[in-house]
Amino acid sequence: MTLLFAYTSLYGQTLNYDVIRNDKSMGQTVVKRILKGDELTYHLNTKTELRVIFLFDIEYDLKETFKNGKLISGTGFNTLNGSVQKETQMALKEKFYELVIDGIRTEINETNITESVSEIYFEEPHHSKRVFSAYFGRYLNFEKVGERQYSLTSPDGTNVYTYENGICTKVKVTRDFATFEFILKPESLLAVRNKQITGKTND
């Protein structure tokens, strides 16, 4: 059993979150970290139903792969009531990253992106640490706002992340239309507290 758990921990870990608004569940977020050979992939998927006069069915998906600590590829999309609202693709070329957002191609004059938004559920950020967002095509900066709490502001709004043992346990999401939270489900929180799932800390 010990050997089996070590294998599972090394090659695949999953965090499950409830998406809560006004004390009611409105969906779920699943974040996976998968190691295959020398490639490490993070996969985040959020599905929610939000009623603001009308019912909105929303999905957000992000998958990014790193090799030797460097981002080499990524894909993302979000949908509203089944219709794609935004779609991104990113790939490392010889001297730059190619980023395609909704079919429009741009070049990112970087050759070594090592920190990205897909990692932050498994890695507590340093104060003022910056992470690259393929969704927005630029770097975003963290600000420490409390004990194990960090704020990240984007063009969409502000997220405040709370960490335990290097793992994100809660995200407060503030948008113009609503405020809601991602809260780590009890089984995932227990695995974090028992250090069956661990992440990087800023200690």
ZALUM-40353 format. One record per residue: residue number from 1; residue in three letters; x, y, z of N, C-alpha, C in turn. Coordinates in Angstrom, 3 decimals. Example, Ala and Ser with C-alpha at 12.3 -4.5 7.8 and 13.67 -1.06 7.14 Angstrom:
<nuzas>
drentor / kolke / n.x / n.y / n.z / ca.x / ca.y / ca.z / c.x / c.y / c.z
1 / ALA / 13.190 / -5.690 / 7.800 / 12.300 / -4.500 / 7.800 / 13.200 / -3.300 / 7.800
2 / SER / 12.850 / -2.250 / 7.080 / 13.670 / -1.060 / 7.140 / 12.900 / 0.030 / 7.870
</nuzas>
This chain:
<nuzas>
drentor / kolke / n.x / n.y / n.z / ca.x / ca.y / ca.z / c.x / c.y / c.z
1 / MET / 0.824 / -1.209 / 0.000 / 0.000 / 0.000 / 0.000 / 0.858 / 1.259 / 0.000
2 / THR / 1.938 / 1.238 / 0.782 / 2.824 / 2.401 / 0.836 / 3.433 / 2.683 / -0.523
3 / LEU / 3.886 / 1.621 / -1.196 / 4.482 / 1.771 / -2.521 / 3.449 / 2.275 / -3.517
4 / LEU / 2.231 / 1.743 / -3.429 / 1.171 / 2.168 / -4.333 / 0.844 / 3.633 / -4.128
5 / PHE / 0.772 / 4.070 / -2.846 / 0.463 / 5.468 / -2.574 / 1.561 / 6.382 / -3.084
6 / ALA / 2.821 / 5.970 / -2.897 / 3.950 / 6.785 / -3.369 / 3.889 / 6.954 / -4.875
7 / TYR / 3.561 / 5.871 / -5.576 / 3.448 / 5.932 / -7.033 / 2.332 / 6.894 / -7.448
8 / THR / 1.162 / 6.775 / -6.771 / 0.033 / 7.641 / -7.097 / 0.350 / 9.100 / -6.807
9 / SER / 1.003 / 9.354 / -5.671 / 1.322 / 10.718 / -5.286 / 2.282 / 11.361 / -6.262
10 / LEU / 3.247 / 10.566 / -6.742 / 4.258 / 11.102 / -7.627 / 3.695 / 11.405 / -9.012
11 / TYR / 2.849 / 10.505 / -9.516 / 2.463 / 10.602 / -10.920 / 1.101 / 11.260 / -11.153
12 / GLY / 0.305 / 11.422 / -10.132 / -0.970 / 12.088 / -10.336 / -1.615 / 12.505 / -9.031
13 / GLN / -1.953 / 13.772 / -8.908 / -2.641 / 14.270 / -7.731 / -3.803 / 15.144 / -8.177
14 / THR / -4.897 / 15.084 / -7.420 / -6.103 / 15.817 / -7.786 / -6.638 / 16.583 / -6.592
15 / LEU / -6.997 / 17.843 / -6.824 / -7.653 / 18.679 / -5.831 / -9.073 / 18.964 / -6.306
16 / ASN / -10.039 / 18.747 / -5.419 / -11.443 / 18.979 / -5.751 / -12.005 / 20.109 / -4.887
17 / TYR / -12.629 / 21.090 / -5.546 / -13.182 / 22.254 / -4.857 / -14.674 / 22.376 / -5.139
18 / ASP / -15.422 / 22.806 / -4.120 / -16.789 / 23.264 / -4.330 / -16.752 / 24.742 / -4.682
19 / VAL / -17.603 / 25.149 / -5.617 / -17.756 / 26.568 / -5.932 / -19.000 / 27.049 / -5.194
20 / ILE / -18.802 / 27.982 / -4.252 / -19.869 / 28.385 / -3.337 / -20.213 / 29.858 / -3.534
21 / ARG / -21.520 / 30.135 / -3.597 / -22.017 / 31.518 / -3.625 / -23.247 / 31.595 / -2.742
22 / ASN / -23.246 / 32.548 / -1.823 / -24.363 / 32.708 / -0.886 / -24.669 / 31.399 / -0.155
23 / ASP / -23.590 / 30.712 / 0.260 / -23.686 / 29.469 / 1.038 / -24.298 / 28.305 / 0.260
24 / LYS / -24.370 / 28.432 / -1.047 / -24.920 / 27.354 / -1.873 / -23.913 / 26.953 / -2.939
25 / SER / -23.855 / 25.652 / -3.228 / -22.950 / 25.157 / -4.267 / -23.483 / 25.544 / -5.638
26 / MET / -22.580 / 26.075 / -6.465 / -22.957 / 26.438 / -7.830 / -22.105 / 25.705 / -8.866
27 / GLY / -21.270 / 24.756 / -8.383 / -20.453 / 23.997 / -9.315 / -19.228 / 23.431 / -8.649
28 / GLN / -18.262 / 23.041 / -9.456 / -17.040 / 22.460 / -8.914 / -15.837 / 22.801 / -9.785
29 / THR / -14.668 / 22.762 / -9.131 / -13.391 / 22.947 / -9.812 / -12.515 / 21.737 / -9.505
30 / VAL / -11.901 / 21.193 / -10.533 / -10.986 / 20.059 / -10.391 / -9.632 / 20.482 / -10.949
31 / VAL / -8.586 / 20.318 / -10.144 / -7.230 / 20.668 / -10.569 / -6.356 / 19.431 / -10.445
32 / LYS / -5.706 / 19.067 / -11.536 / -4.870 / 17.865 / -11.553 / -3.417 / 18.230 / -11.841
33 / ARG / -2.514 / 17.504 / -11.199 / -1.075 / 17.619 / -11.460 / -0.592 / 16.225 / -11.843
34 / ILE / -0.090 / 16.099 / -13.082 / 0.264 / 14.786 / -13.626 / 1.704 / 14.804 / -14.123
35 / LEU / 2.499 / 13.891 / -13.603 / 3.886 / 13.748 / -14.029 / 4.016 / 12.520 / -14.920
36 / LYS / 4.504 / 12.746 / -16.139 / 4.702 / 11.654 / -17.090 / 6.074 / 11.812 / -17.712
37 / GLY / 7.011 / 10.946 / -17.326 / 8.380 / 11.085 / -17.797 / 8.970 / 12.370 / -17.251
38 / ASP / 9.491 / 13.215 / -18.146 / 10.061 / 14.496 / -17.709 / 9.106 / 15.664 / -17.967
39 / GLU / 7.817 / 15.359 / -18.202 / 6.826 / 16.397 / -18.434 / 5.813 / 16.452 / -17.290
40 / LEU / 5.543 / 17.668 / -16.835 / 4.596 / 17.895 / -15.750 / 3.431 / 18.716 / -16.290
41 / THR / 2.232 / 18.173 / -16.182 / 1.041 / 18.830 / -16.721 / 0.085 / 19.217 / -15.602
42 / TYR / -0.429 / 20.445 / -15.695 / -1.475 / 20.917 / -14.795 / -2.753 / 21.082 / -15.618
43 / HIS / -3.856 / 20.564 / -15.065 / -5.130 / 20.650 / -15.777 / -6.193 / 21.153 / -14.810
44 / LEU / -6.754 / 22.314 / -15.117 / -7.789 / 22.935 / -14.289 / -9.085 / 22.997 / -15.081
45 / ASN / -10.177 / 22.561 / -14.435 / -11.485 / 22.636 / -15.081 / -12.522 / 23.106 / -14.061
46 / THR / -13.261 / 24.141 / -14.426 / -14.326 / 24.672 / -13.576 / -15.642 / 24.648 / -14.340
47 / LYS / -16.675 / 24.101 / -13.697 / -18.023 / 24.113 / -14.267 / -18.969 / 24.698 / -13.231
48 / THR / -19.675 / 25.747 / -13.617 / -20.580 / 26.414 / -12.686 / -21.890 / 26.785 / -13.369
49 / GLU / -22.915 / 26.932 / -12.531 / -24.189 / 27.486 / -12.972 / -24.457 / 28.720 / -12.126
50 / LEU / -24.628 / 29.846 / -12.770 / -24.794 / 31.118 / -12.082 / -26.085 / 31.776 / -12.551
51 / ARG / -26.916 / 32.135 / -11.576 / -28.156 / 32.819 / -11.927 / -28.060 / 34.287 / -11.531
52 / VAL / -28.031 / 35.162 / -12.535 / -28.120 / 36.604 / -12.335 / -29.240 / 37.058 / -13.265
53 / ILE / -30.455 / 36.998 / -12.784 / -31.695 / 37.160 / -13.556 / -31.910 / 35.917 / -14.426
54 / PHE / -30.931 / 35.613 / -15.312 / -31.000 / 34.416 / -16.134 / -29.996 / 33.379 / -15.619
55 / LEU / -30.167 / 32.135 / -16.043 / -29.247 / 31.073 / -15.658 / -28.112 / 30.985 / -16.674
56 / PHE / -26.870 / 31.044 / -16.173 / -25.696 / 30.948 / -17.027 / -24.919 / 29.680 / -16.686
57 / ASP / -24.671 / 28.871 / -17.698 / -23.869 / 27.656 / -17.557 / -22.471 / 27.971 / -18.074
58 / ILE / -21.475 / 27.950 / -17.177 / -20.128 / 28.428 / -17.503 / -19.115 / 27.302 / -17.306
59 / GLU / -18.187 / 27.179 / -18.248 / -17.077 / 26.234 / -18.098 / -15.770 / 26.941 / -18.458
60 / TYR / -14.757 / 26.689 / -17.638 / -13.414 / 27.214 / -17.901 / -12.441 / 26.055 / -17.816
61 / ASP / -11.540 / 25.959 / -18.798 / -10.602 / 24.841 / -18.841 / -9.213 / 25.357 / -19.216
62 / LEU / -8.210 / 24.899 / -18.476 / -6.823 / 25.281 / -18.753 / -5.926 / 24.065 / -18.560
63 / LYS / -5.081 / 23.807 / -19.550 / -4.113 / 22.716 / -19.461 / -2.758 / 23.241 / -19.917
64 / GLU / -1.733 / 23.063 / -19.064 / -0.393 / 23.526 / -19.401 / 0.628 / 22.451 / -19.048
65 / THR / 1.639 / 22.322 / -19.906 / 2.672 / 21.304 / -19.730 / 4.047 / 21.951 / -19.624
66 / PHE / 4.818 / 21.488 / -18.636 / 6.178 / 21.957 / -18.397 / 7.166 / 20.820 / -18.626
67 / LYS / 8.353 / 21.177 / -19.109 / 9.429 / 20.210 / -19.266 / 10.702 / 20.827 / -18.710
68 / ASN / 11.322 / 20.116 / -17.770 / 12.509 / 20.648 / -17.079 / 12.228 / 22.027 / -16.478
69 / GLY / 11.010 / 22.193 / -15.952 / 10.638 / 23.430 / -15.299 / 10.222 / 24.556 / -16.217
70 / LYS / 10.209 / 24.327 / -17.526 / 9.879 / 25.372 / -18.499 / 8.543 / 25.051 / -19.185
71 / LEU / 7.695 / 26.067 / -19.293 / 6.429 / 25.900 / -20.001 / 6.695 / 25.621 / -21.477
72 / ILE / 6.111 / 24.530 / -21.992 / 6.325 / 24.195 / -23.391 / 5.039 / 24.254 / -24.217
73 / SER / 3.878 / 24.131 / -23.565 / 2.629 / 24.198 / -24.322 / 1.456 / 24.428 / -23.381
74 / GLY / 0.362 / 24.921 / -23.959 / -0.836 / 25.140 / -23.168 / -2.049 / 25.362 / -24.045
75 / THR / -3.203 / 24.998 / -23.512 / -4.472 / 25.253 / -24.192 / -5.491 / 25.713 / -23.158
76 / GLY / -6.454 / 26.503 / -23.578 / -7.495 / 26.954 / -22.674 / -8.728 / 27.399 / -23.436
77 / PHE / -9.874 / 27.339 / -22.740 / -11.102 / 27.852 / -23.329 / -12.092 / 28.162 / -22.215
78 / ASN / -13.050 / 29.002 / -22.523 / -14.194 / 29.140 / -21.638 / -15.457 / 29.225 / -22.478
79 / THR / -16.532 / 28.664 / -21.935 / -17.799 / 28.629 / -22.656 / -18.907 / 29.236 / -21.796
80 / LEU / -19.917 / 29.754 / -22.456 / -21.111 / 30.271 / -21.818 / -22.312 / 29.637 / -22.486
81 / ASN / -23.063 / 28.863 / -21.704 / -24.222 / 28.128 / -22.227 / -23.851 / 27.313 / -23.465
82 / GLY / -22.654 / 26.694 / -23.402 / -22.198 / 25.813 / -24.466 / -21.517 / 26.487 / -25.629
83 / SER / -21.519 / 27.816 / -25.648 / -20.897 / 28.563 / -26.742 / -19.514 / 29.055 / -26.317
84 / VAL / -18.499 / 28.799 / -27.147 / -17.128 / 29.199 / -26.821 / -17.018 / 30.718 / -26.828
85 / GLN / -16.524 / 31.266 / -25.719 / -16.346 / 32.713 / -25.588 / -14.901 / 33.133 / -25.860
86 / LYS / -13.979 / 32.259 / -25.508 / -12.562 / 32.557 / -25.704 / -11.794 / 31.250 / -25.785
87 / GLU / -10.774 / 31.224 / -26.663 / -9.975 / 30.013 / -26.839 / -8.519 / 30.424 / -27.036
88 / THR / -7.622 / 29.757 / -26.311 / -6.202 / 30.094 / -26.392 / -5.356 / 28.850 / -26.630
89 / GLN / -4.240 / 29.057 / -27.324 / -3.217 / 28.024 / -27.515 / -1.855 / 28.683 / -27.373
90 / MET / -0.936 / 27.972 / -26.749 / 0.396 / 28.529 / -26.549 / 1.429 / 27.428 / -26.759
91 / ALA / 2.530 / 27.772 / -27.412 / 3.567 / 26.782 / -27.678 / 4.936 / 27.443 / -27.704
92 / LEU / 5.927 / 26.756 / -27.163 / 7.293 / 27.251 / -27.171 / 7.936 / 26.976 / -28.530
93 / LYS / 8.433 / 28.027 / -29.153 / 9.189 / 27.907 / -30.392 / 10.671 / 28.068 / -30.078
94 / GLU / 11.508 / 28.210 / -31.101 / 12.958 / 28.260 / -30.875 / 13.375 / 29.508 / -30.105
95 / LYS / 12.799 / 30.670 / -30.437 / 13.248 / 31.920 / -29.825 / 12.118 / 32.721 / -29.181
96 / PHE / 10.919 / 32.154 / -29.119 / 9.789 / 32.874 / -28.555 / 8.654 / 31.884 / -28.266
97 / TYR / 7.609 / 32.387 / -27.613 / 6.378 / 31.623 / -27.458 / 5.353 / 32.133 / -28.456
98 / GLU / 4.678 / 31.211 / -29.094 / 3.574 / 31.572 / -29.976 / 2.278 / 31.463 / -29.180
99 / LEU / 1.525 / 32.555 / -29.149 / 0.250 / 32.597 / -28.444 / -0.855 / 32.915 / -29.444
100 / VAL / -1.867 / 32.071 / -29.468 / -3.014 / 32.268 / -30.361 / -4.257 / 32.428 / -29.495
101 / ILE / -4.874 / 33.602 / -29.562 / -6.098 / 33.884 / -28.821 / -7.209 / 34.144 / -29.815
102 / ASP / -8.210 / 33.272 / -29.817 / -9.342 / 33.386 / -30.735 / -8.874 / 33.530 / -32.181
103 / GLY / -7.854 / 32.740 / -32.539 / -7.364 / 32.713 / -33.920 / -6.360 / 33.787 / -34.260
104 / ILE / -6.119 / 34.722 / -33.339 / -5.163 / 35.803 / -33.592 / -3.813 / 35.431 / -33.003
105 / ARG / -2.788 / 35.381 / -33.847 / -1.458 / 34.923 / -33.443 / -0.585 / 36.093 / -33.006
106 / THR / 0.089 / 35.914 / -31.880 / 1.068 / 36.891 / -31.416 / 2.307 / 36.151 / -30.928
107 / GLU / 3.418 / 36.886 / -30.833 / 4.656 / 36.320 / -30.312 / 4.961 / 36.935 / -28.959
108 / ILE / 5.299 / 36.084 / -27.997 / 5.716 / 36.531 / -26.671 / 7.234 / 36.455 / -26.631
109 / ASN / 7.872 / 37.587 / -26.446 / 9.336 / 37.637 / -26.485 / 9.943 / 37.113 / -25.185
110 / GLU / 9.676 / 35.854 / -24.939 / 10.224 / 35.124 / -23.798 / 10.671 / 33.762 / -24.315
111 / THR / 11.698 / 33.217 / -23.695 / 12.122 / 31.860 / -24.072 / 12.149 / 30.933 / -22.869
112 / ASN / 11.751 / 31.457 / -21.701 / 11.881 / 30.638 / -20.496 / 10.817 / 31.019 / -19.471
113 / ILE / 9.547 / 30.750 / -19.789 / 8.472 / 30.966 / -18.825 / 8.441 / 29.782 / -17.866
114 / THR / 8.656 / 30.052 / -16.603 / 8.720 / 28.968 / -15.599 / 7.604 / 29.049 / -14.566
115 / GLU / 6.874 / 30.160 / -14.546 / 5.801 / 30.339 / -13.563 / 4.516 / 30.701 / -14.295
116 / SER / 3.453 / 29.946 / -14.021 / 2.205 / 30.167 / -14.731 / 1.022 / 30.020 / -13.783
117 / VAL / -0.123 / 30.558 / -14.178 / -1.305 / 30.513 / -13.320 / -1.779 / 29.086 / -13.050
118 / SER / -1.450 / 28.149 / -13.916 / -1.915 / 26.780 / -13.711 / -1.278 / 26.122 / -12.495
119 / GLU / -0.127 / 26.624 / -12.053 / 0.599 / 26.010 / -10.944 / 0.123 / 26.460 / -9.572
120 / ILE / -0.611 / 27.571 / -9.489 / -0.770 / 28.227 / -8.193 / -1.657 / 27.471 / -7.213
121 / TYR / -2.378 / 26.466 / -7.669 / -3.138 / 25.647 / -6.723 / -2.221 / 24.683 / -5.967
122 / PHE / -1.078 / 24.363 / -6.558 / -0.122 / 23.452 / -5.937 / 1.137 / 24.165 / -5.444
123 / GLU / 1.159 / 25.475 / -5.493 / 2.372 / 26.193 / -5.105 / 2.029 / 27.534 / -4.472
124 / GLU / 2.352 / 27.696 / -3.205 / 2.128 / 28.968 / -2.520 / 3.086 / 30.017 / -3.087
125 / PRO / 2.571 / 31.160 / -3.521 / 3.430 / 32.140 / -4.185 / 4.251 / 32.961 / -3.200
126 / HIS / 5.380 / 33.446 / -3.674 / 6.156 / 34.415 / -2.919 / 5.483 / 35.771 / -3.013
127 / HIS / 5.803 / 36.633 / -2.086 / 5.294 / 38.004 / -2.143 / 5.747 / 38.667 / -3.451
128 / SER / 4.777 / 39.223 / -4.158 / 5.024 / 39.912 / -5.431 / 5.520 / 38.977 / -6.535
129 / LYS / 5.373 / 37.676 / -6.336 / 5.721 / 36.755 / -7.406 / 4.809 / 36.998 / -8.615
130 / ARG / 5.379 / 36.893 / -9.798 / 4.566 / 37.066 / -10.988 / 4.380 / 35.730 / -11.687
131 / VAL / 3.226 / 35.572 / -12.321 / 2.912 / 34.357 / -13.060 / 2.389 / 34.758 / -14.431
132 / PHE / 2.677 / 33.937 / -15.422 / 2.221 / 34.251 / -16.768 / 0.818 / 33.692 / -16.979
133 / SER / -0.039 / 34.498 / -17.589 / -1.393 / 34.084 / -17.928 / -1.550 / 34.056 / -19.448
134 / ALA / -1.690 / 32.858 / -20.000 / -1.929 / 32.753 / -21.438 / -3.310 / 33.308 / -21.786
135 / TYR / -4.222 / 33.260 / -20.830 / -5.584 / 33.758 / -21.060 / -5.570 / 35.256 / -21.371
136 / PHE / -4.689 / 35.985 / -20.675 / -4.581 / 37.426 / -20.906 / -3.345 / 37.802 / -21.713
137 / GLY / -2.447 / 36.846 / -21.950 / -1.261 / 37.095 / -22.759 / -0.241 / 37.985 / -22.084
138 / ARG / -0.157 / 37.906 / -20.746 / 0.791 / 38.755 / -20.031 / 1.017 / 38.217 / -18.615
139 / TYR / 1.993 / 38.814 / -17.927 / 2.263 / 38.438 / -16.547 / 1.289 / 39.149 / -15.601
140 / LEU / 0.945 / 38.450 / -14.507 / 0.141 / 39.008 / -13.434 / 0.939 / 38.896 / -12.138
141 / ASN / 0.744 / 39.838 / -11.237 / 1.526 / 39.880 / -10.006 / 0.693 / 39.566 / -8.769
142 / PHE / 1.286 / 38.783 / -7.865 / 0.687 / 38.511 / -6.567 / 1.071 / 39.592 / -5.560
143 / GLU / 0.186 / 39.810 / -4.597 / 0.478 / 40.672 / -3.460 / 0.049 / 39.940 / -2.188
144 / LYS / 0.945 / 39.864 / -1.212 / 0.592 / 39.213 / 0.043 / -0.354 / 40.111 / 0.817
145 / VAL / -1.505 / 39.558 / 1.252 / -2.518 / 40.369 / 1.926 / -2.851 / 39.845 / 3.315
146 / GLY / -2.237 / 38.727 / 3.729 / -2.505 / 38.156 / 5.041 / -1.661 / 36.925 / 5.246
147 / GLU / -1.869 / 36.244 / 6.384 / -1.139 / 35.026 / 6.674 / -1.549 / 33.937 / 5.689
148 / ARG / -0.603 / 33.524 / 4.871 / -0.855 / 32.508 / 3.836 / -1.925 / 32.942 / 2.847
149 / GLN / -2.081 / 34.249 / 2.651 / -3.073 / 34.756 / 1.715 / -2.421 / 35.707 / 0.715
150 / TYR / -2.828 / 35.577 / -0.558 / -2.221 / 36.343 / -1.637 / -3.296 / 36.776 / -2.611
151 / SER / -3.194 / 38.030 / -3.048 / -4.164 / 38.591 / -3.978 / -3.564 / 38.649 / -5.378
152 / LEU / -4.361 / 38.260 / -6.361 / -3.956 / 38.307 / -7.764 / -5.032 / 39.066 / -8.536
153 / THR / -4.639 / 40.184 / -9.147 / -5.588 / 41.016 / -9.886 / -5.369 / 40.863 / -11.382
154 / SER / -6.464 / 40.669 / -12.101 / -6.435 / 40.526 / -13.555 / -7.475 / 41.469 / -14.150
155 / PRO / -7.525 / 41.589 / -15.471 / -8.563 / 42.424 / -16.083 / -9.985 / 41.973 / -15.739
156 / ASP / -10.154 / 40.708 / -15.335 / -11.487 / 40.210 / -14.983 / -11.910 / 40.583 / -13.568
157 / GLY / -10.933 / 40.803 / -12.662 / -11.256 / 41.072 / -11.271 / -10.129 / 40.606 / -10.363
158 / THR / -10.465 / 40.316 / -9.100 / -9.461 / 39.957 / -8.105 / -9.753 / 38.591 / -7.500
159 / ASN / -8.705 / 37.773 / -7.366 / -8.776 / 36.499 / -6.659 / -7.871 / 36.574 / -5.433
160 / VAL / -8.347 / 36.083 / -4.286 / -7.516 / 35.979 / -3.092 / -7.378 / 34.502 / -2.744
161 / TYR / -6.122 / 34.021 / -2.721 / -5.815 / 32.611 / -2.507 / -5.325 / 32.387 / -1.082
162 / THR / -5.827 / 31.329 / -0.436 / -5.405 / 30.939 / 0.906 / -4.754 / 29.562 / 0.837
163 / TYR / -3.622 / 29.387 / 1.566 / -2.820 / 28.171 / 1.448 / -2.622 / 27.461 / 2.782
164 / GLU / -2.446 / 26.142 / 2.674 / -2.074 / 25.305 / 3.804 / -1.151 / 24.206 / 3.280
165 / ASN / 0.014 / 24.054 / 3.908 / 1.017 / 23.077 / 3.454 / 1.349 / 23.240 / 1.966
166 / GLY / 1.343 / 24.485 / 1.504 / 1.705 / 24.758 / 0.123 / 0.603 / 24.540 / -0.887
167 / ILE / -0.579 / 24.104 / -0.436 / -1.710 / 23.833 / -1.318 / -2.785 / 24.896 / -1.116
168 / CYS / -3.389 / 25.339 / -2.203 / -4.477 / 26.299 / -2.121 / -5.732 / 25.618 / -1.572
169 / THR / -6.258 / 26.145 / -0.462 / -7.446 / 25.567 / 0.163 / -8.703 / 26.382 / -0.103
170 / LYS / -8.525 / 27.647 / -0.481 / -9.689 / 28.495 / -0.749 / -9.304 / 29.621 / -1.697
171 / VAL / -10.224 / 29.978 / -2.569 / -10.056 / 31.131 / -3.453 / -11.311 / 31.984 / -3.363
172 / LYS / -11.147 / 33.246 / -3.010 / -12.263 / 34.186 / -3.044 / -12.187 / 34.939 / -4.361
173 / VAL / -13.209 / 34.813 / -5.164 / -13.251 / 35.374 / -6.515 / -14.218 / 36.552 / -6.526
174 / THR / -13.710 / 37.724 / -6.858 / -14.542 / 38.929 / -6.903 / -14.639 / 39.427 / -8.337
175 / ARG / -15.873 / 39.490 / -8.832 / -16.134 / 39.988 / -10.170 / -17.200 / 41.090 / -10.100
176 / ASP / -17.376 / 41.820 / -11.183 / -18.376 / 42.883 / -11.199 / -19.777 / 42.338 / -10.950
177 / PHE / -20.046 / 41.135 / -11.434 / -21.396 / 40.586 / -11.380 / -21.663 / 39.733 / -10.149
178 / ALA / -20.592 / 39.269 / -9.444 / -20.800 / 38.371 / -8.301 / -19.493 / 38.131 / -7.557
179 / THR / -19.631 / 37.664 / -6.315 / -18.496 / 37.193 / -5.523 / -18.784 / 35.766 / -5.089
180 / PHE / -17.795 / 34.883 / -5.254 / -17.982 / 33.492 / -4.872 / -16.650 / 32.919 / -4.440
181 / GLU / -16.662 / 31.667 / -3.946 / -15.450 / 31.050 / -3.419 / -15.274 / 29.630 / -3.945
182 / PHE / -14.020 / 29.263 / -4.154 / -13.649 / 27.870 / -4.366 / -13.172 / 27.352 / -3.013
183 / ILE / -13.810 / 26.322 / -2.474 / -13.438 / 25.790 / -1.166 / -13.067 / 24.319 / -1.327
184 / LEU / -11.861 / 23.978 / -0.880 / -11.375 / 22.610 / -1.023 / -12.308 / 21.636 / -0.310
185 / LYS / -12.711 / 20.586 / -0.995 / -13.624 / 19.608 / -0.419 / -12.956 / 18.854 / 0.731
186 / PRO / -13.766 / 18.360 / 1.695 / -13.205 / 17.736 / 2.905 / -12.200 / 16.632 / 2.643
187 / GLU / -12.458 / 15.781 / 1.659 / -11.531 / 14.667 / 1.403 / -10.185 / 15.179 / 0.887
188 / SER / -10.218 / 16.210 / 0.068 / -8.964 / 16.798 / -0.418 / -8.250 / 17.553 / 0.691
189 / LEU / -9.010 / 18.265 / 1.527 / -8.411 / 18.998 / 2.647 / -7.749 / 18.044 / 3.631
190 / LEU / -8.382 / 16.897 / 3.884 / -7.794 / 15.897 / 4.777 / -6.477 / 15.386 / 4.214
191 / ALA / -6.428 / 15.155 / 2.902 / -5.190 / 14.681 / 2.263 / -4.091 / 15.730 / 2.376
192 / VAL / -4.459 / 17.004 / 2.303 / -3.480 / 18.087 / 2.449 / -2.964 / 18.135 / 3.883
193 / ARG / -3.852 / 18.047 / 4.852 / -3.452 / 18.130 / 6.259 / -2.648 / 16.917 / 6.701
194 / ASN / -2.904 / 15.771 / 6.065 / -2.117 / 14.567 / 6.350 / -0.843 / 14.502 / 5.512
195 / LYS / -0.648 / 15.539 / 4.680 / 0.511 / 15.656 / 3.793 / 0.603 / 14.517 / 2.794
196 / GLN / -0.572 / 13.994 / 2.448 / -0.636 / 13.043 / 1.343 / -0.570 / 13.782 / 0.006
197 / ILE / -1.002 / 15.047 / 0.027 / -0.827 / 15.952 / -1.106 / -0.060 / 17.157 / -0.566
198 / THR / 1.053 / 17.462 / -1.158 / 1.866 / 18.584 / -0.698 / 2.222 / 19.486 / -1.861
199 / GLY / 2.490 / 20.730 / -1.548 / 2.913 / 21.690 / -2.562 / 4.093 / 22.480 / -2.072
200 / LYS / 4.569 / 23.381 / -2.916 / 5.682 / 24.240 / -2.533 / 5.163 / 25.385 / -1.654
201 / THR / 5.967 / 25.774 / -0.658 / 5.617 / 26.893 / 0.192 / 6.616 / 28.006 / -0.006
202 / ASN / 6.347 / 29.150 / 0.603 / 7.273 / 30.272 / 0.507 / 8.166 / 30.368 / 1.731
203 / ASP / 8.208 / 29.307 / 2.547 / 9.077 / 29.305 / 3.728 / 10.539 / 29.150 / 3.332
</nuzas>
